[in-house]
Amino acid sequence: MKKNLLLLFFFALLLTACGPAVSATPDPGAQVIPGEAGATPGAGLVTIVADAGIKSVRVLAAPVSGADELGQVLPGARGALLGYDASGEWLLVEFSNVTGWIPIQMAQLTTDY
């Protein structure tokens, strides 16, 4: 009986040792996409800043200025704050017609805390 338990233990140990290695290093090519993991959760409302020179704010597919444009929102538009990126410079927002990323300086925040 002890021999069988010992064999079973070593077999389980061997299977564990031969499994795939787990990496904690993130993929540098990964892109944050609205609706997927990657944004730090946030709660509250976003109002697009109504500065004299701003005609509209581009809503982007990723938190980088060169990302694809998903739509535009007008100054004064209100939407939901879904989260923000790790740098704190981009907000993940949802308006009635589009969900995506905007620069934080283009918005006035009202949080639910």
Secondary structure, DSSP 8 states (H G I E B T S, - for coil): -HHHHHHHHHHHHHHHHTS-----S--TT----TTSTTSEE--EEEEE---TT-S-EEEESSSSTTS-EEEEE-TT-EEEEEEE-TTSSEEEEE-SS-EEEEEGGGEEEEE--
